[in-house]
Amino acid sequence: VFRSTESLRTWKSEIANVLRLQFCKTSDAEFQKVPPRPKCTIDNRVTRVAWLNRSTILYAGNDKWCLDPRVVLLSNTQTQYSIEIQNVDVYDEGPYTCSVQTDNHPKTSRVHLIVQVSPKIVEISSDISINEGNNVSLTCIATGRPEPTVTWRHISPKAVGFVSEDEYLEIQGITREQSGDYECSASNDVAAPVVRRVKVTVNYPPYISEAKGTGVPVGQTGTLQCEASAVPSAEFQWYKDDKRLVEGKKGVKVENRPFLSKLIFLNVSEHDYGNYTCVASNKLGHTNASITLFGETEAQAGQRKREGRVEEGGRREGQRGRGRESGVVRQGWVRRARKEEGGGERERETAHV
């Protein structure tokens, strides 16, 4: 009578590690699992032993039947019969069987190898520059065993949690606040998650956020400031009475930075007083603001600076307490003007005498 019993065992081995399959021969037929080394305990009546992968014989006793150089015989003694598979690959996954022949009483034990592979991001979107209001699609494809979980998150102080728990991230009508780095993470608990980032640049037309007028006594240095937010950075131009002011004009200096322009009067005269126009532009559009340089005595200038410091401190405290901008009190009067640009209204502040 030919009888066989089968015991199914599963253990996990990371790719590129070494898998060892071994059986120990001692007394009676008994199977116990010692990951990743399952043991088969049998008595001295064993006459033949062999290792098989599916229907392919790897080793029969000391004889190697397979051509794969990675498969080697580790031990064939009265107490142990084991083989080793070096540089484990995903193609090595599957059932492995140890067949033991005693006096007309064969027994087999099967183990199933599951190969785990660390996550790897194989495809990800390139950095992108897009105009505000358009739609954005980002892709992050990852491989691994088991299949990794892919998530997207926005690297921003205001961002909370994940923006997508999928390979694909869709942003409808992107805004300037959504610009920045987006991080793709792939994880499957085999190894540490792998992460890669995509930089999203959102372009938008200039918006003048601050335009400061000032009072300066004759003979002193005066500065008009114009601050504009824009991507790409705005280019600035200054005008007085529709006449453009250029660098190098006697007594006038223009300092431009990516988001700020200063019109500096080195020695203010009566002729310099009046309204000036700051124009900020980039490839997506332009905007302007009127700024006033007005005259005052040195005593008035000193008093205004002291009041400005007091009011600035109060404005900052109010912003922390109420979360909104307070007005800055200074000589002259402040009015808010609304100007329609690009189908919407933007608010700016203009100072007058």
Stockholm file with secondary structure:
# STOCKHOLM 1.0

chainA/1-353         VFRSTESLRTWKSEIANVLRLQFCKTSDAEFQKVPPRPKCTIDNRVTRVAWLNRSTILYAGNDKWCLDPRVVLLSNTQTQYSIEIQNVDVYDEGPYTCSVQTDNHPKTSRVHLIVQVSPKIVEISSDISINEGNNVSLTCIATGRPEPTVTWRHISPKAVGFVSEDEYLEIQGITREQSGDYECSASNDVAAPVVRRVKVTVNYPPYISEAKGTGVPVGQTGTLQCEASAVPSAEFQWYKDDKRLVEGKKGVKVENRPFLSKLIFLNVSEHDYGNYTCVASNKLGHTNASITLFGETEAQAGQRKREGRVEEGGRREGQRGRGRESGVVRQGWVRRARKEEGGGERERETAHV
#=GR chainA/1-353 SS CCCCCCCEEEEEEETTSCEEEEECCCSSCEEECCTTCCEEECCTTCCEEEEEETTEEEEETTEECCCCTTEEEEEESSSCEEEEECSCCGGGCEEEEEEEECTTCCEEEEEEEEEEEEEEEEEECCCEEEETTSCEEEEEEEEEESCCEEEEEEESTTCCSCSBSSSEEEESSCCGGGCEEEEEEEECSSSCCEEEEEEEEEEEEEEEEEEECEEECTTSCEEEEEEEEEESCCEEEEEETTEEECTTCTTEEEEECSSEEEEEESSCCGGGCEEEEEEEEETTEEEEEEEEEEECCHHHHHHHHHHHHHHHHHHHHHHHHHSSCCCCCCSSEEEEEEEEETTEEEEEEEEEC
#=GC SS_cons         CCCCCCCEEEEEEETTSCEEEEECCCSSCEEECCTTCCEEECCTTCCEEEEEETTEEEEETTEECCCCTTEEEEEESSSCEEEEECSCCGGGCEEEEEEEECTTCCEEEEEEEEEEEEEEEEEECCCEEEETTSCEEEEEEEEEESCCEEEEEEESTTCCSCSBSSSEEEESSCCGGGCEEEEEEEECSSSCCEEEEEEEEEEEEEEEEEEECEEECTTSCEEEEEEEEEESCCEEEEEETTEEECTTCTTEEEEECSSEEEEEESSCCGGGCEEEEEEEEETTEEEEEEEEEEECCHHHHHHHHHHHHHHHHHHHHHHHHHSSCCCCCCSSEEEEEEEEETTEEEEEEEEEC
//
